[in-house]
């Protein structure tokens, strides 16, 4: 291994290199300038969260829900991160993808355990994505977004340093189970879905202009030790439309199976594109199946296409539930979750709900068994008793009309509840 000449670099040097790279991004002759995401590559063009109250000082422009002002990411030397990860040893490797490798490390100065993402210089994520992630996560802070601690831009090295998420990704616990792993129970799944939806809600509604995440998938949802979900990997994030614009145009990026159909067809991107991707993730949580699984029979490889016939027959809803749940889920909760997924997966973007409505609809499903009591205001079209089956053989309904009524009520419930809450809040003011 060659000597690390960049070990002698220091923080100011790294900062100058990042700034130099930023200027290059402005003048680049990239054939797809729309992917530059940050038009002038200046910090003032990064979306700033909308303040919920008058700012106490001119510098307090941080998001109010995190309780902290925005703090610039730290700069690290390559030597510091090599030391933290034991020179990037295999034993510290905790993840790998098209972007490069992720290592678990411990910072010498603070003793903090971190995750260090080393971008592959020949990988799918380039300098532009690196810059976008640094700037986005330096200014956007929320409990359901992964926290960026800092970065390294020594020479041609590009590394990102995040808070360490001990449980890894949702994919690790839902789709890549080992024989000895215990599957996620129903309420853990709904808690994760709610956390991911809240992260999107912050990007769509609190950031100004809105941020379109564009790469929502199970491997990008990280979990802390209490199964709280945090969105990660913002290299493909893009500023949403402002003013009279209804969409932004972009090269089609993201992961096959999660991309919204209109985005795949036209490259037109809106916040509703993220809502579709969320619907796919929610369906993965319900079924325990991958969005795309080439190991299954041809007619089952695409999850959404496979599930669509079930959407039309509520009596078959229990057949969508992950067999690993062993039938241990509330009937009403299953119907409600499927109803939300169906709304998010609508072919026409305009028909899909806002992510705020999705958060409202899922709020009663992600708070554990006690949520059934809180959900007593929901339509009472069905019994809450748990089924004694995994595949729906004994599922019993009085009539087809009653089944259809129950699903229709579930679909209307989210928007109705939100409207009622809004009226109550207004009356209190």
N, C-alpha and C positions, 0 to 999 in steps of 0.2 A: 504494500500500500504506500503511495507516495506521501511525502511529508505534507502537513497541513500548513501551507504558507499563510493562510488566512487566519490562523490562530492569533496572530499579532494584531488583528484589526480591533477596533474599539467601537463603542456605540455611535459616536458622532459619524464615523466613517460609514457605518451601516446606514444611518439615516440619510447621508448624502447620496449613497447609492440608490436608496429607495426613491428619493426625490428626483434623481437623475432618470431613473426608470420611468417615473411618473411623467416627466417631460417628454421622454421618448414615446410614450403611449399617446401623447397629444398629437405628435407629428407623424405617427406611423402611417404607412401606406397600406395598411391592412385592407384586403378586399372587402371585408365585412365590418365597416366602422360602426354599424349599429350595435355591435357586441361590446363596444367600449363602455357601455353602461353608465359611466360617469363622464358626461360629455366633455368637460374641460379638465377632468382629473384634478379638480381643486376641492379641498375639504368642504368649502361652502356649498358645493353642489351635491354633497351627500345628504340623503333625506334626514331631516331633523324631526324628532317626535314632536307632535303638537302639544304645547303646554296646556295642562288642565287648569292652571291658575296663573295669574300675573307673575312673571319671573322676579324673584327677589333681588337678583343682581344681574348685570348684563352678561355674565359668564355662565349663569345657571341654566344651560339649555339642555340638560339631561332629561331623560324620560322620568316622569313622576312616579310611575308604578314601581320602579326599581329603587327609588329613594336616594339615588346617587347621581351626581353630575357625571357627564361623559368624561372619561379619562383616557388619554391617548395610550395606545398599546406600547408596552416596553420594547426596547430593542435588545437583542441578545447577540453575542458573538457566536460563531460556529464552535469555538472552543468550549464555551459554557454549555451548549446543548450537547456536544459530544461527551462532555464529562457527565452531564445529567443522565444520559442514556447508556453510560458505560461504553462509549464509542460505538453506539448503535448496534449493540450486540443482538444476536438472534433471540436470546432469552428475554429481551425487553420488547420484542416485536409483539404488538397486540392487534394489528390490522393491516390490511393491504388492499389496494384498489388501483383503478386507472390513474389516479393522481400520484401514487407513490406509496410510501409505507408510514405507519403510525407506531411510535414507540412510547412505552411508559418510561418516565424519567423522574428524577428528583433534583430540584434546583439547589445548588450548593448554598447560595446566599440566604435563602429563606426556608429551605427544607420542604417546600411545597411539592407535592406529587403532581405531575402534569402529564399531558399527552402531547407528544411532539410529532407533528406531521411533516415529513421530509418529502417535498415534491420531487418527483422523478423528472430530471431535466429533459428526458425524452418522452414524458408521459402525456396524458390527455389535458392536464391543466397547465397552462402556460403562465407567463409573467403577468398578463392582464388579469387572469382569474385570481392570482395571488394578491395583486394590488387591490382588487375589488373586495376580496374577503377581509383584508386588513382594514380597509377604510370603513366597510359596512359594519363589521363587528366592533370597531372602535367607537362607533357612534350610536349603535342600536343595542340597548340593554333591556333584557326582560328575563324573568325566571324561567321561561320556556325557550330561550335561545342559549346555546352554549356560549360560555364566556371565553373570549379571546384574551389571553394574558400578554402575548407579545409575538414577535417575529424575528427572523434573522434573514438579512439580505446581503450576506458576505459574498463578494465575487459572484459566481454563478449559482451559489447555494440559495435555496428558497425554503425556509422552514417556518411553520406556524406552531405556536405554543398555546394550548388550550387547558382549561380546567380538566382534570381527570374524571372520567365518568366510569365508576367501578363496574357497572353491569354491562358495559358495552352498548351494542345497538339493539334495536327491536328485532332485527333480523336474527340475531344470535339466540333470542329467547322464543321466537315464534316459528321461524322457518328452518333453522339449522340446529335442531335439537339433537343432542346425543342421547343414547339409550338411558343414561342415568339422570338426565335432566328432567326436572318437573315442569310440565307445561304451565303456561300462564293461566290463571283462573279467569273467569268472566269479568270480574270487577277490576282486576289489574289491567285487562285489555281495554276496558272502557275508560279507565283512568288515564292510560297512555294516549288513547284517542282524544280525550278532552285536553290533555296537555299540549299535544301537537296542534290541535285546533286553536288553542289560546295563543300559541306562538305565531300562527298564521294571522290571527286576528290583530295582533300587535303590528305585524308588518303591513297588513292591508289598511288598518283603520287609524293607527296611532302615528305611523311614520308619514311625513309630508315632504315630498310626494310619496305615495304608497310604494312599497317594495314588493315585487313579484318574485317569489322564492325560486320557482321554476325547476326545482329538483327534489320535490318531496317524494320520499320512498322510505321503506322500512330500514334500510341500512344507514340512512341519514338522520334517523331519530335515535338519539342517545338516551341512556337511562342512568339515573343516579341510584344510590343504594336503596331508595324508597320507591323505585319505579316511577319517578317523576320524569316526564319526557322533555327533551330539549332538542330543538332543531340545530343541525350542524351543516357545515360545508356550504358556504355562501358564494362560492366561486362563480356560479351561474346566475346569481341574483341580478335583477334588472329593475330600474326605476319604472314605475307604472305610468299610465297616461295622466296628463294634467290638462286643465282648461277644457276646451271643447273636444279634445281627442278622446276616442272611445277605446283605443288600443295602441300598443306600440308594436312595431314590426321588428322581427328578429329572425336570424337563422334558427332553425329548429334544433334545440339542444335539450338535453335531459335524458331520461331512461325509457326505453321502449316498454310499453305496458302501462306506464303511469301518465304519459302525455295526453292532454285533452285532444279530442279528434279535430277540432277547428284549428288548433295550433299546429298539429301535424300537417293539415291540408294547406294552410295559408301562411303560417308563420306569424299570424296575428295573435298577440299575447295580451291577456287581461288578468285581473285577479281571479276571475272565474276559472282560469286555466289551473290555478293552484287548487281551487275547490274540487275540480275533477280528480286531480291527483290524490287529494285527501280522501275522496270517495273510494279510490282503489285501495289505499292503505287501510281504511276502515273495513273494507271487504276482506282484506287479508287477515285482519284481526278477528273477524267473525268466523271465517272459514278455515284459517290456518293454512291456506294455500298461497303460493306465489302468484304475483301478477302475471308472470310468464314462466311456465314450467314445461320445458321440452321433454321431460322424462315421462309425462303423462300421455294418454291417448290424444290423438289429434284434436278431437272435439272438446278436450278439457285443458288444452295448453294455455289458452288465453282466459284468465280468470273472469273478466267482465262478460265476455261472450258466453262462457259456460254458465254463469249465474243468471243471465237475463231471463231464461225461461222460468226459473224459480220465482222471479220477481212478480210474475203475473198470477201466481197461484199461492196465496198466503198459507194454504194448508201444507205447502211444501217448504215453508220457511225453515222449520227445524232441520231439514236435510242440508241446509247451508252451514249449520253450526259445525265447528271443528270437532271431529270425532274424539279428539283428545280431551274435550270437555266432559265426555261421558254423560251428556245430558244435564250437566249441572249448571243450569242458567235459568233465569226467570223468563217465562214466555213473553211477558209484556216488554221486558228489556230487549229481548231478541228482536221482536217486531219493531220496536222503536229504532234500534240500531240499523236494521235493514232498511227501514223507511228513510232514515237519514242518508244512508249510502245510496239508495235509489235516487233521491233528490240531487245529490252531488254528481251522480253519473249521467245526468240528463244529456242527451246528444247536443241540444241547443244551449249555448252558454248562458243566454239571457234567462232561461228557465231555472237554472241552478240557484240555490240560496246564497245569500251573503254568508261569509264565514262567521259573522256575529250570530246569525240565526242558528248555525250549526253548533256553536258553543252553547247557546241557550238550550237547544234540544238535547245535547249530550250531558249537560250539567247534572241531570238527575241520574245519569247512568254511570258516571265515573266517580261516585262518592261512596261506594260500598253498599252492602245490603240495606243499611238504614235509609238509603235514598228512596226505597220503595214507599216509605212513609211520606216523604216529601213529595213524592210523585202522585199522591192521592188526588191531586187536582187534575191529573191527566184523565183523558177519556177512559171510561170503564168498559170498554168493548170486550175485554178478555179477562180471564182468570189469571192470577199471578202464580198459580201453582206450577212447580217445576215438572217437566215431563219425565217420564220414566223410560226414556229411549234416547238413542243418539241419532237415529236416522229417520225418525218421524213415523214409525209404523203404527203407533197407537195414538197419534194425534187426532183429537176428536173435536169437531165443530158442529153446531146445530144446522147451519145452512150456509150456502155459498154467499148469500147476501150479508150475513152477519160477519163473515170473514172479510168481505170487501169493505164493510162499514168500519171494522176495527182498524184496517190499514189506512183508510181515508182519514179517520180521526187522528191516527198517529202522525200522519203527514202534516195535518193542519195544526197539530199541537204546538210545535216549535214556534211558529210565527204568532200564534194566539197568545202563548205564554209571554213572549217578549213584549207584545203590545200591552198586555195587562200590567206587566212590571213597569213599563214606561209610564203608563197612566198613574200608577201608584206613586212612582217617584215624582212626577209632576205635581201631584196633589200635596205631597209633603213639602215641596219648596215654597 
